Amino acid sequence: MQRLYNCMTAYILGAIPPYNCILASKLVALTLMFPKVRKDFYQKYKDSPSIISGKNKKSHLIYIDTLGAFGKSAIYNRLLNWEFIDYTKGQSHLHITANGSWELIRQVVSEDAFETYEFGQGPNWKMRTLRKALHELGLSEEMLSIGWQRGYYRCPLAENWQEYLLGDTNRVVWKSFSQTDLVSYWHERWVTPRLDNLQTRLELYPDQ
């Protein structure tokens, strides 16, 4: 793929109580398709040279992806334009760093390692640092292998996203999503049925 700079990974998508009861997490995922998101993305990066190549590139947001925390995620189930692709395989730092072990890691890795976390200074900084820490502790890198698979999801914003990302075309054919239509879709598909169900239960069981 020639145009990774036209891709974005969404790390945290969800909704806190009480909004999770009406599946607002699905709305959050849908907001990534708002035209304003890709316009803001373009404005932010249009004059920013690539750290690696030093060149200014067309900063169209063409493709968004994300991972389910544990296996598949209900957030993207039957959700417009979000597609489950497969499960991940390989290594991760989440099962180590999520339990408060980062402070221990800082004790065994030199301070120099914590000054190389900026983009452009090598792949996944936490993974590199963890490998150093495991080596210092005399532990195997196999500890980085995760015992669960994470669902991988994609959300392309252009009809011709594959051709564009591969460099076969410079013309973007955007998918016709509007903010109003996406919010209406979420409301009609998930909010209205839940409100109707609640109203029915209140009428049938007024004393509960």
Helices and strands as residue ranges (DSSP letters): G 4-6, E 7-9, G 19-22, H 24-31, H 35-45, E 63-67, G 74-76, E 83-87, H 94-97, H 102-108, G 111-115, H 125-136, G 141-144, E 151-156, H 161-165, H 179-186, I 187-191, H 192-204
